[in-house]
Amino acid sequence: MTKQKVGYIGTGAMGKQNIYKLLKDGYEVQVYDKYPEAAKPVIEKGAIWKDSPKEAAQGMDLVITNLPLPHHVLENMLGETGAAEGMRPGATWMDFSTTDYHNTQHIAGEAAKKGIFSLESPVSNLSHMGVDFCNVSYYVSGDRKGYDLSKETLDAIGKISFFVSNTIGEAQTVKLLTNILFYAQMVTLGEVYMICKIYGIPLLWMWDYIRASQGNSVVTEQVSPFIFDGSYDYSCSLEITVKDTDLTVKLADELNVPLPLGRIVEERYREAGQKYDAHDNHVKVTKLIEEDNNLDLRLPDFTAPSPYGLDRSYIHSEERVTDSFGRIKPLPYQLEYATPEPLQDEKLMDIAKSLTDFTAYINYLILGEANDLGKGMGLTDELLVDVIRWSVGTCWVSDNLDTYQPNPEIVEKIKSFDFGSKVKLPVLTKFLAHLSR
């Protein structure tokens, strides 16, 4: 099959990596970005600069938009110099953004009048910034013919893709429900680490302990380092995460899905969005708990093993480990972690184990809420298992749901420690209040 000619609009952190891979595989790529400076690295690698989305789309078989917010996609597709004006009948538009699906439906309706196929194709990293080495999954909905024409190109820049349905909106639902898993893990973990800090449980030990337990997740394993080094992760802006959680709650309202824990998570991200700059790093949501308690969660001399931490010159290892599902991640991350030696203080050991069990229970409950969102959109149980497994929101519980034994009694155990008497815990306090009803 002849390689598609690709117009790529949006040369940010994710766009750059995708364009590099396309160029490496011999694709012709025309690019546009609102900020020409952002496109220089890909132009140096062989991409062809164009002065507008319309020009970037002319003569292309596939046009990809990879932009931060819904209005950016609308402007770049349907504006006066939008890509739709330059696309030929029979070409395909594919949107990699996580956006409001109503926006995508509107654009698709206009594109259809010109004979253009439309696909929403939100992206999920399968490890932290897996896009850097094509370790991503795509959830696709829309015109099946456009997907069939473009699947080879998708396979060139990612690990796996799922055709969710012919209905635009259902793939966005998948991305939002997998993202809420990630965000819930993020705010829970920050408060768990703060409890450890105040009670004298070493943070590095606790990180090792959770990674070896049923409380583990991509967030625990691969995002904790950005808390510990204080970089808060340069790979994504806070603005994106605030947008995602807002879209998730709006979707839940539309589908009449309660989403009680998810709404608490959204409130916390909204608070972070109101307090910090939109372009701050996304893990800065955990700075809220640091400021609440006038303590940071730094580890002395610790640097995240990532170019998105304090050491921006870090280069990922070329060695990868592959799990039983076929998912990969770079060293130093492992398939399994050894449990560290127990703490000598039995009470602290009891706290650590209880917090880990509670983290797993929250992961289980938010997984249920995510599944409710998917079922509200008519997605099958089988598809939900697959897309969550192949997402950045995956965790030990979702991978081992057949054997995990949820323990609601852990709620009362956590309450018995009365952590709130020593630690300000806005999110966990609300979680516990809801679970005690």
N, C-alpha and C positions, 0 to 999 in steps of 0.2 A: 504494500500500500504506500502510495506517495505521501511523504511527510507534509502535514498541513503547514501553511504559512500562518504565522501567529502575530496578531497585534496585541501588545500587552500594555495596559493602562494602569499605572501605579508601580513605581520602582522602589518601594520601601523595603523594610527588612525581609519580608517574605517574598515580595515580588522579585527582588534581586536574585535570591537563591534559585527561584523557579526559572528565571531567565537564563542564569548561568547554566543550568542543567539542559535547558532546551538548546542553547547554543552549542554546548558540548556534544549533544546528540545530533547535531547537524541541521537543526531547524532554522529557518529564516525568521527573525523576530524584529518587528518594528515596535518602538516604544514611545510612550508619552508619559510625562509626569508634570504636575503643577509646578514642581520645583526642579528645573533642569539640572541643578547640581546633583540631585539624588540619582539621576540617570547616568551620570558620567562613568561610574564603574562598569555598568553593563555595556555602554557604548564602547568603552575600551576593549571589552571582550568580543565585540562584533555585532552588537545590536545596532539597529538603524534608528536614529533619532527622528521624530516627527514633531511638528510644531503645534499639533492639536490632536484630540482624540479622533476626529474625522479623518485626518491624514494618516494616523496610525492604523486605522481600520481599512483603508483603501487597498483593495487587491488581496486582502487576507481571508483565509478560510475560517479561522477561529479568532475571535476577539475576547480577551480575558480582562475583566476589571478586578482589581485587587486593592480596594480602597477602604479607608477607616469607617465612614459613616454613610447612612442611607442617602443623604442629600448629595454626597460626593458622587455616588453611583448614578443618581438621577441626572445630575449636571453633565457628567462625562459621557452619558449615553444619549440623552435627549436634548441637551443644550444646543445653542446655535451652531457650534462646531463639534457637536457630539458624535460619538462613534457610529450611531445608527445612520447618520447621514452619509457615511462613507462605506457602509457595508453593502455587499452585493446580495441579491436573493440567493438563498441556499447556503449562506454562511451561518456560522453559529456564534452566538454570544454566550459566554459563560462567566458567571460572577462568583469569584472566590470569597467575597466579603461575607461577614456575618451581619445581616441587615434585617430590616423590616420586610417581611415577605410581601406585604401589600405593595410596597414600593417596587419589588421585583415583578410582581404580577402586572402592575401598570406598565412598566417598561416592556415587558414581554408582549403585552397587548399591542403596543405601538410598533414593536419590532415585527410582529406577525403580519401587520399590514404591508410590510416591505418584503415579506417572504423569508424572514430571518428566524432561525431556530433559537430558542432561549432556554438556558439552563441555570438554575441556582446550584452552586457547588461549593458550599462552605467547607473549610479545611480544618482538620484536627491534627495537631502534632501527636506522634505516637511515643515520643520522648521529648524532653525539654528541647525546644527549637529543633525538632526533628527535621524541619524544612531544610536545615543546613546540609543534611545528607539524604534528602528525599525520603525521610522516614515519616510520611504523613498519610492520612486517609482522606478521601473525598466522599461527601454525601451529596448525591446528585438527584434533582427532580426537574421535570420539565419535558421538553420534546425528546422522545426516545431516539428519533432519527439523529438529532444533534449529538446525543450521547454516543451513539454507535459510530458516528463520524469522527468523534473527538477522543474516544477511549484510548487509542494508541498514544495520543499526546499526553493524556492524563497519566497513563502508565509510565511515561518517560520521566515524569517529574514527581511521582508519588509511589507509595508502597502498595496501596489498594484503593479501590473505589467501589461504592455501593450505589446502584440505581435504586432509589427509594420509591419513586412513583412518577406518574405523568403530571402530578399536581404540584405546581410551584407553591412552596410554603412548607411542604412536609420535610424536605431536606434541612431547611432552616430550623424546624422543630427539633430534628435530630441534633444539630449543632448546639442549639440552646440547652437541650436537656443534658447533653454531655458536659457542656460548660458549667452548668449549675452544680454538677458533681465536683468539679475542680474548685469552684469558688467556695462551696461549703467546706471542703477540706482545708482551704486556705485560711479562712477565718477561724475555724475550729483549732487548727494547728497553732496559730499564733497565740491563742489564749492558753492552750495546753502548755506551750513553752514558757509562757509568763508564770503560770502556776509553778512549774519546775524551778524557774529562776528564783522566785520568792521563797519557795520551800527548801531550796538548797539541793535540788537534784541537778547534777551537771548536765548542761544542754547537749554536749557531744555524746554523753552516755545515753541520754534519752533518745536522741536521734537514732543511734545504733539500736536501741531497744525497740523502738517502734518499727524500724525497717525490718526487723526480724520477726515481727508479729502480724496478727490479723488486722492490725490497724494501719498497715502500710498502704501507700498509694503513690502515684506519680508525684503528687505534691510533696508528700513527706520525703520521699527518696531524693527527688531532683530539684525541688524548689526551696527546701529548707536552707541550702547553702547561701541563697541570696538574702535570707534573713540574717544569717550568722555573720556575713561579711558586710552587711549594711548597704549593699548596692541596690537592693530591692528589684533586681532583674531588669536590665536594659532592653530585653527582647520585645516588650509590649508596653503600651502606655496605659495609665490608669483610666483614661477616657474610654478606651475600648472595653474594659471590664465593667465600667459603670453602665455603658450602653448595653452590653450583653445582659446584665442582670435586670435592667429595666425592661428590655424586650421580653425576657423570660416571664416576668410578672404580668406584663400586658398580654402575652400569649395565654398564660394561665387564666386570666380574667376572661378572655375571649372563649376559652374552652370550658369555663366553670370548673377548673381544677383548683382545689383549696391551696396547695403548695405552702403549708404553714412554715416549715423550716426554710424553704427557699425565699420566702418573703422577709424573714429575719436576715438572711444573707444579703438580700438586695438592699435592705435598709442600711446595713453596715457599709456596703460599697457606695451607696448614695452619700452617706456621711463623709466618706473619704473623698469622693468627688467634689463635695462642697468645700472641704477644708484644704485640699492640696491642688496644685496646678494640674490641669488636664493632661499635660504631657509628662508628668512625673511617671516613674516606673510603677508597674501595676502591683507589685508586691508591697508597695507603700501602704496598702490597706492595713498591713500589720503594724505600721508605725502608730496607728490609732491606739492599739493596746499598749504600746510602749509609752506613749504620751499619757494615756489614762493612768499609768502606774509610775510615771517618772523613772522608768528603767528601760535600758535597751536590751536587745537580745543578741548582742555581739559576742563572738568568740575571738579572743586575742590571737592575732597572727593567722586567722583563718581566711582563706580566699576560695571562693566558689570555683569548682573545676569547669569553667565555662567562659567564653569570650563575652558573655553578657553580665558577668560579675565585676568585681573590682579590677581584675586583670584582663583588660580588653584585648591584650595580645595573646591570650590563651588559645591554643590550638587543640581541638578535640583529637583524641587518640583515633587512629585508623582501625584499631581493633574493636570489634563489636561482639556482643553476646546476644544469642538468639534464644528466646524461650520456646515452650512447647507449642505455642500458637503461631510462631513464626515472627513475632514482634522483636525488634532489635533495639539496642541502646549501646552507647559507647562506654568503654572503660573510662573511669574507675567504677561505674555502676555494675552491679552483679545480678545474677539471677536469684540468688539466695544470700541471706546474711546470717552470720552466726550471732546468737544471743550473747550479749556481753555478760561478764561476771555479775552476779547479783550485788545490789547495794548492801552494805553491812547493816545499815539502819533498816530494821524490818518495817517500820511505819512508812518510811520513804519508799521502800520497795512496794508496799501495798498501794501507795498513792500512784506510783508509776504504772503498775499493772492495771489499776482501776481506770486511769486516764487512757491507757491504750485500749482497754476493752470498750470504754465509752466512745472513743474515736471510731472504732470499728462499728459500733451500734449506730452512731450518727451517719456514717458512710452507708450503712444498710438502709436507714430511714430515708435519706435523701435519694438513694437509688430508687426506692419505692415511689417517691414523688416524681422523679424523672420519668419513670415508666408510666406513671399516670398521664403525664404530658403527652408521651408518645402514643398511648392508647387513645387519648382524646383526639388525636389527629388520625386515628385509624391504622396505626402501624402495628405490625404483628409482633408477637412475643419473640419469635425467632430473629426477626430483623433487629429488634431492640437489643437482644443479647449480643449480636454481632457488632452493631455500631458502637455500643458502649465498650465492648472489649477492645475495639480498634479506635480508641480515643484517648485524649489527654486526661479524661476524667476517670480512667479505670483505676481500680484498687484491688487489694487482696480479696475483699468481700465480693465484689462483682465477678472476679475470676473464680471464686470458690463458693458460689451461692448454694450449690447443692450440698455442701458440707458445713457451711457456716451455721452456727446455732445462735440466733439472736437472743440476748438476755436483757429483757426490759428491767430486771431488778437492778441493773447497773445504774439506773437513774437514781434510785434511792441511795445506793452506795455513794455515788458522787455527792449527793446532797448532804450525806452524813459527815463529810469532811468539812463542810461549811467554808469552802474556799473563799466565798464572798466576804468573809470577815477580814481577810488579809489582802485579797486581790480584787481589783475591779475587773469584772468579766461581763461586759454588756451582752455579748452574743450567747455565751454558754448559760448565763442567767435566764435569758429569754427562751433558749432551748429547753432548759429544765422546767421552767414555768409551764410551757406548752405541754411537755411530756408528763407533767404531774396532774393534768386536768382529768 
